[in-house]
Amino acid sequence: MGDFFQNGIITTLSKLGNKDFSGIEEELLEFSKRRNMVLLLPALYSEFENPAMQRIIEELKNVKYIHKIILGLDRASKEQFVKVKEIMSQIPYQVDILWNDGPRIQEIFGFLNKHGFDSIEKRGKGLNVWIMLGYALAEKENYAIALHDCDIVNYSREIPAKLFYPIVNPTLTYEFNKGYYSRVTNRLHGRVTRLFYTPLLKSIKKIFGENRYIEYLMSFRYALSGEFALIRSLARGIRISPTWGLEVSTLSEVYNNTSVKRICQTEIMQNYEHKHQALGSTKSNTGIARMANEIAQNLFRLMAQQGMVFTKYDFNSLFSCYFDESRYAISQYAAISKINGLEYDRYKEILAAEIFQESLKEASIRFLEDPLGVPALSSWSNVRSVLPDIGEMLKNAVKEDKKVK
């Protein structure tokens, strides 16, 4: 039986059977006559040296409904930027590149900083997504904006199709769509979600009881996925976290800016494979240990904004609950692995949970010391209220960078 079960408080659009999605693309092509769809691609230059990026380009060549691709390029020299322009020219429709290390975009960052938007000093994926979003909003004709990562090894053009469809189909009423998928090869992946994020939410629910916001966060099957889509009117008002808390903070902003009835999640592919990050450690502040730390800090601050109160005594209970929930999760995933004939190293899973527990303790200390933390990047409606010409500045910067040889 297909998995059509609806749990939580948002709509889940799961993949049933093996139906070809070409019909969806035909519908999207018709919708595109009235609703421009823009795809954002946050990328490091190094990703253009990997086969995953070339596969993404090959797939996107055959997409006919996308109005424009906006590529946010990080850590690229002038020569590398020129090379990326040549690579992206393979796509037979408009591609605009934000060269974030180039002098023009750097000048805009400095201009924003001068006018009080100082969160831009925190470089990373969050800033890249934010500046691309600002550029996409500079064209008022753009209706829907989708985003996905650029390290997807088994990429298919089904991904953008499934991201855009629920929010551009005029017979549906969704404003935000979160992509989800399974992360399985010969073993289970997605350790941060499986062994940290989900057990942490369950622990918070145990301590603080039923809460609409927690129920909302727990409704997402893959809350930490990097793939989502939203309509223009919603995109204008959301803030973006510059840290690893980007995905969770985005869900929180969406929760605050629209009704849960306008939010859905869609199974955008059956199985998702991308690069796997090292576990790292709290001592070195690296790898997914750092990711867990920043996600937890962000989560505590978002919950505090919802009126929840955290004390050091609450955190002591939370550590104990997390220990119990993470160990129970390990037993669950051991059983899933056994029945599916997957490899499962319980020792490594326990080691990951122990490192995540240290990340959680570090995050609690940081939160109690500084409840505000790293400020989110301002919504573009706020930026434009202070700097009404910022959109034109971005468009001119991209236009001039196209001439760079």
C-alpha positions as CSV (number, residue, x, y, z in Angstrom):
1,M,0.0,0.0,0.0
2,G,1.3,3.5,-0.9
3,D,2.2,5.7,2.0
4,F,-0.6,8.3,1.9
5,F,-0.9,8.6,5.7
6,Q,-1.2,12.2,6.9
7,N,0.4,12.9,10.3
8,G,1.2,16.2,12.0
9,I,-0.4,19.5,11.1
10,I,0.9,20.1,7.5
11,T,-0.1,18.3,4.3
12,T,2.2,15.5,3.1
13,L,2.3,14.9,-0.7
14,S,4.0,11.5,-0.9
15,K,5.1,9.7,-4.1
16,L,2.7,6.8,-4.9
17,G,3.7,4.2,-7.4
18,N,6.1,4.8,-10.3
19,K,4.0,7.3,-12.3
20,D,6.0,9.3,-14.8
21,F,6.3,13.0,-13.7
22,S,6.4,14.3,-17.3
23,G,2.7,15.1,-17.0
24,I,3.6,17.4,-14.1
25,E,6.2,19.2,-16.3
26,E,3.6,19.7,-19.0
27,E,1.3,21.3,-16.5
28,L,4.1,23.4,-15.1
29,L,4.9,24.7,-18.7
30,E,1.3,25.8,-18.9
31,F,1.4,27.5,-15.5
32,S,4.6,29.2,-16.4
33,K,2.8,31.4,-18.9
34,R,1.3,33.3,-16.0
35,R,3.6,32.5,-13.1
36,N,7.3,32.9,-13.4
37,M,9.4,30.2,-11.6
38,V,12.9,31.0,-10.5
39,L,15.4,28.3,-9.3
40,L,18.1,29.3,-6.8
41,L,21.3,27.3,-6.7
42,P,23.8,28.0,-3.9
43,A,27.2,26.7,-4.8
44,L,30.8,26.7,-3.9
45,Y,33.2,26.8,-6.9
46,S,34.6,23.5,-5.7
47,E,31.3,21.9,-6.6
48,F,31.9,22.6,-10.2
49,E,34.9,20.2,-10.0
50,N,32.6,17.3,-9.0
51,P,30.5,15.1,-11.3
52,A,27.3,15.9,-9.4
53,M,27.2,19.5,-10.7
54,Q,27.5,18.4,-14.3
55,R,24.7,16.0,-13.9
56,I,22.5,18.8,-12.4
57,I,23.3,20.9,-15.5
58,E,22.5,18.1,-17.9
59,E,19.1,17.6,-16.2
60,L,18.3,21.3,-16.1
61,K,19.0,21.7,-19.8
62,N,15.8,19.8,-20.5
63,V,13.6,21.9,-18.2
64,K,11.3,24.2,-20.2
65,Y,9.1,25.9,-17.6
66,I,11.8,27.6,-15.5
67,H,11.9,31.4,-16.2
68,K,15.4,31.8,-14.8
69,I,18.2,30.2,-12.8
70,I,20.0,32.3,-10.2
71,L,23.4,30.8,-9.2
72,G,25.0,32.1,-6.0
73,L,28.7,31.4,-6.4
74,D,30.9,31.4,-3.3
75,R,34.7,31.1,-3.0
76,A,35.5,31.8,-6.6
77,S,38.4,33.8,-8.1
78,K,37.9,35.9,-11.2
79,E,39.3,33.0,-13.4
80,Q,37.0,30.5,-11.7
81,F,34.0,32.8,-12.1
82,V,34.6,33.1,-15.8
83,K,34.9,29.3,-16.0
84,V,31.6,28.9,-14.2
85,K,29.9,31.3,-16.6
86,E,31.1,29.2,-19.5
87,I,29.9,26.0,-17.8
88,M,26.5,27.4,-17.0
89,S,26.1,28.7,-20.6
90,Q,25.2,25.1,-21.6
91,I,21.7,25.8,-20.2
92,P,19.5,27.1,-23.0
93,Y,17.6,29.7,-20.9
94,Q,18.6,32.6,-18.7
95,V,21.2,32.0,-15.9
96,D,22.3,34.9,-13.7
97,I,25.3,34.4,-11.5
98,L,25.9,36.3,-8.2
99,W,29.7,36.3,-7.9
100,N,29.7,36.8,-4.1
101,D,33.5,37.2,-3.9
102,G,33.6,39.7,-6.8
103,P,34.2,43.4,-6.2
104,R,30.6,44.5,-7.1
105,I,28.7,42.1,-4.8
106,Q,31.4,42.8,-2.1
107,E,30.7,46.5,-2.5
108,I,27.0,45.8,-2.0
109,F,27.7,43.8,1.2
110,G,29.8,46.8,2.5
111,F,26.9,49.1,1.6
112,L,24.4,47.0,3.5
113,N,26.8,46.7,6.5
114,K,27.2,50.5,6.5
115,H,23.4,50.9,6.8
116,G,23.0,48.6,9.8
117,F,22.6,45.2,8.2
118,D,25.7,43.8,9.9
119,S,24.7,40.1,9.9
120,I,26.2,39.9,6.4
121,E,29.6,39.6,8.1
122,K,28.7,35.9,8.7
123,R,29.7,34.2,5.4
124,G,28.2,30.9,4.4
125,K,25.2,29.2,2.7
126,G,22.7,31.3,4.7
127,L,24.1,34.6,3.3
128,N,24.3,33.1,-0.2
129,V,20.6,32.1,-0.1
130,W,19.7,35.5,1.3
131,I,21.4,37.5,-1.4
132,M,20.0,35.3,-4.2
133,L,16.5,35.7,-2.7
134,G,17.0,39.5,-2.7
135,Y,18.0,39.3,-6.4
136,A,15.0,37.1,-7.3
137,L,12.7,39.6,-5.6
138,A,14.1,42.5,-7.5
139,E,12.0,41.3,-10.5
140,K,8.3,41.8,-9.5
141,E,7.2,39.3,-12.2
142,N,8.8,36.4,-10.4
143,Y,6.0,34.4,-8.7
144,A,7.6,31.3,-7.2
145,I,11.1,30.6,-6.0
146,A,12.6,27.2,-5.3
147,L,16.0,26.2,-4.0
148,H,18.1,23.0,-3.9
149,D,21.7,22.1,-3.1
150,C,24.4,21.5,-5.8
151,D,26.0,18.3,-4.5
152,I,23.1,15.8,-5.3
153,V,24.8,12.8,-6.9
154,N,21.7,11.2,-8.3
155,Y,19.9,14.5,-9.3
156,S,16.8,14.3,-11.4
157,R,14.7,17.2,-12.9
158,E,11.9,15.6,-10.9
159,I,13.3,17.7,-7.9
160,P,12.4,21.2,-9.2
161,A,9.2,19.9,-10.7
162,K,8.0,18.5,-7.4
163,L,9.1,21.6,-5.5
164,F,7.3,24.1,-7.8
165,Y,4.1,22.2,-8.5
166,P,2.2,22.5,-5.2
167,I,2.8,26.3,-5.0
168,V,2.1,27.3,-8.7
169,N,-0.9,25.1,-9.5
170,P,-3.8,27.6,-9.3
171,T,-6.1,24.9,-8.0
172,L,-4.0,24.4,-4.9
173,T,-3.5,26.9,-2.1
174,Y,0.0,26.2,-0.8
175,E,2.6,29.0,-0.3
176,F,5.5,26.9,1.0
177,N,6.7,23.5,0.1
178,K,9.4,21.6,1.8
179,G,11.1,18.7,0.0
180,Y,11.7,15.4,1.7
181,Y,13.2,12.0,0.7
182,S,15.0,9.0,2.2
183,R,18.8,8.9,2.7
184,V,19.7,5.2,2.2
185,T,22.5,3.4,0.3
186,N,23.7,0.1,1.8
187,R,23.2,1.8,5.2
188,L,21.1,4.6,6.7
189,H,22.4,8.2,6.4
190,G,21.1,11.5,7.7
191,R,22.6,11.1,11.2
192,V,21.9,14.7,12.3
193,T,18.1,14.3,11.6
194,R,17.9,10.7,12.9
195,L,20.0,10.8,16.0
196,F,20.0,14.5,17.0
197,Y,17.2,16.7,15.7
198,T,14.3,14.3,16.1
199,P,15.3,12.9,19.5
200,L,15.9,16.5,20.6
201,L,12.4,17.6,19.6
202,K,10.9,14.6,21.3
203,S,12.8,15.4,24.5
204,I,11.6,19.0,24.4
205,K,8.0,17.8,24.1
206,K,8.5,15.5,27.1
207,I,9.7,18.3,29.3
208,F,7.5,21.2,28.1
209,G,4.4,19.2,27.0
210,E,2.2,19.7,24.0
211,N,3.0,22.8,22.0
212,R,1.6,23.8,18.6
213,Y,5.0,25.1,17.4
214,I,6.8,21.8,18.4
215,E,4.0,19.8,16.7
216,Y,4.6,21.8,13.6
217,L,8.4,21.2,13.6
218,M,7.8,17.5,14.2
219,S,5.4,17.3,11.2
220,F,8.3,17.5,8.7
221,R,9.7,14.2,7.6
222,Y,13.1,15.8,6.7
223,A,13.2,19.2,8.4
224,L,17.0,19.6,7.7
225,S,16.7,19.0,3.9
226,G,18.1,21.9,1.8
227,E,15.2,21.9,-0.7
228,F,12.2,24.1,-0.5
229,A,10.0,26.4,-2.6
230,L,7.8,29.4,-1.7
231,I,5.8,32.2,-3.3
232,R,7.0,35.7,-3.7
233,S,4.7,37.3,-1.2
234,L,5.9,34.9,1.6
235,A,9.6,35.2,0.6
236,R,9.6,39.0,1.0
237,G,8.9,38.8,4.7
238,I,11.1,36.0,6.0
239,R,14.4,36.3,7.7
240,I,17.3,33.9,7.0
241,S,19.8,32.5,9.5
242,P,23.4,32.8,8.4
243,T,24.4,29.7,10.4
244,W,23.7,25.9,10.1
245,G,20.3,26.8,11.6
246,L,19.2,28.0,8.1
247,E,16.7,25.2,7.5
248,V,15.1,25.2,11.0
249,S,14.9,29.1,11.1
250,T,13.3,29.1,7.6
251,L,10.6,26.7,8.9
252,S,10.0,29.0,11.9
253,E,9.8,32.1,9.7
254,V,7.2,30.4,7.5
255,Y,5.3,29.3,10.6
256,N,5.1,33.0,11.7
257,N,4.2,34.4,8.3
258,T,1.5,32.1,7.0
259,S,-1.1,29.5,8.0
260,V,-0.1,25.9,8.5
261,K,-2.9,25.1,5.9
262,R,-0.7,26.9,3.3
263,I,2.3,24.7,4.1
264,C,3.1,21.3,2.6
265,Q,5.9,18.8,2.2
266,T,6.5,16.8,-0.9
267,E,8.5,13.6,-1.6
268,I,10.7,15.0,-4.3
269,M,12.6,11.8,-5.0
270,Q,12.6,8.3,-3.6
271,N,16.3,8.3,-2.5
272,Y,18.7,11.2,-2.2
273,E,22.5,10.9,-2.3
274,H,25.0,13.6,-1.7
275,K,28.4,14.2,-0.1
276,H,28.6,12.9,3.5
277,Q,30.2,15.2,6.1
278,A,32.6,14.0,8.6
279,L,31.4,13.6,12.2
280,G,33.9,16.1,13.6
281,S,34.0,17.0,17.3
282,T,32.8,19.7,19.6
283,K,36.4,20.4,20.6
284,S,37.5,21.3,17.1
285,N,34.0,22.7,16.2
286,T,34.0,20.9,12.9
287,G,31.8,18.5,10.8
288,I,28.3,17.6,11.8
289,A,29.1,18.1,15.5
290,R,29.3,21.9,14.7
291,M,26.1,21.6,12.6
292,A,24.3,20.0,15.6
293,N,25.6,22.7,17.9
294,E,24.4,25.6,15.7
295,I,21.0,23.9,15.0
296,A,20.4,23.4,18.7
297,Q,21.3,27.1,19.5
298,N,19.0,28.2,16.8
299,L,16.2,25.9,17.9
300,F,16.5,27.2,21.5
301,R,16.3,30.8,20.4
302,L,13.4,30.2,18.1
303,M,11.5,28.4,20.9
304,A,12.3,31.3,23.2
305,Q,10.7,33.6,20.7
306,Q,7.6,31.5,20.9
307,G,7.5,32.1,24.7
308,M,9.2,29.0,26.0
309,V,11.5,29.6,29.0
310,F,14.8,27.6,29.3
311,T,16.9,27.5,32.6
312,K,20.0,25.5,33.4
313,Y,17.7,23.1,35.3
314,D,15.5,22.6,32.2
315,F,18.7,21.8,30.2
316,N,19.8,19.2,32.8
317,S,16.5,17.4,32.2
318,L,16.9,17.9,28.5
319,F,20.3,16.2,28.5
320,S,18.8,13.2,30.3
321,C,15.8,13.0,28.0
322,Y,18.0,13.3,24.9
323,F,20.2,10.4,26.1
324,D,17.1,8.2,26.5
325,E,15.5,9.3,23.2
326,S,18.7,9.0,21.1
327,R,19.4,5.5,22.4
328,Y,15.8,4.4,21.7
329,A,16.2,5.9,18.1
330,I,19.3,3.7,17.7
331,S,17.4,0.6,18.6
332,Q,14.7,1.6,16.1
333,Y,17.1,2.2,13.3
334,A,18.9,-1.1,14.1
335,A,15.5,-2.9,13.5
336,I,14.8,-1.0,10.3
337,S,18.3,-1.9,9.0
338,K,17.9,-5.6,9.9
339,I,14.5,-6.0,8.2
340,N,15.9,-4.3,5.0
341,G,19.2,-6.1,5.0
342,L,21.2,-2.9,5.5
343,E,24.6,-2.6,7.2
344,Y,24.3,-1.1,10.7
345,D,27.2,-0.2,13.0
346,R,25.6,0.3,16.4
347,Y,29.0,1.4,17.9
348,K,29.3,4.3,15.4
349,E,25.7,5.3,15.9
350,I,26.3,5.5,19.7
351,L,29.5,7.4,19.1
352,A,27.6,9.9,17.0
353,A,24.9,10.3,19.6
354,E,27.6,10.9,22.3
355,I,29.2,13.6,20.2
356,F,25.7,15.1,19.6
357,Q,25.1,15.1,23.3
358,E,28.3,17.2,23.8
359,S,27.1,19.5,21.0
360,L,23.8,19.9,22.9
361,K,25.6,20.8,26.1
362,E,27.8,23.3,24.3
363,A,24.7,24.8,22.6
364,S,22.9,25.2,26.0
365,I,25.9,27.1,27.4
366,R,26.1,29.4,24.4
367,F,22.4,30.0,24.6
368,L,22.4,30.9,28.3
369,E,25.3,33.2,27.8
370,D,23.8,34.9,24.8
371,P,20.1,34.2,24.2
372,L,20.0,36.4,21.0
373,G,23.0,34.8,19.3
374,V,23.9,35.5,15.7
375,P,21.1,37.8,14.4
376,A,19.1,36.6,11.4
377,L,19.5,38.4,8.1
378,S,16.7,40.9,7.7
379,S,13.7,40.2,5.6
380,W,13.9,41.8,2.1
381,S,10.8,43.9,2.8
382,N,12.7,45.5,5.7
383,V,15.9,46.0,3.6
384,R,13.9,47.6,0.8
385,S,12.1,49.9,3.3
386,V,15.6,51.3,4.2
387,L,17.3,50.9,0.9
388,P,14.6,51.1,-1.9
389,D,17.3,51.0,-4.7
390,I,19.0,47.8,-3.4
391,G,17.2,45.6,-6.1
392,E,18.5,47.8,-8.9
393,M,22.0,47.7,-7.4
394,L,22.0,43.9,-7.4
395,K,20.7,43.8,-11.0
396,N,23.4,46.2,-12.1
397,A,26.1,44.2,-10.4
398,V,25.0,41.0,-12.1
399,K,24.8,42.8,-15.4
400,E,28.3,44.2,-15.1
401,D,29.7,40.9,-13.9
402,K,28.4,39.3,-17.1
403,K,31.0,41.4,-19.0
404,V,33.9,40.0,-17.0
405,K,36.3,38.0,-19.1
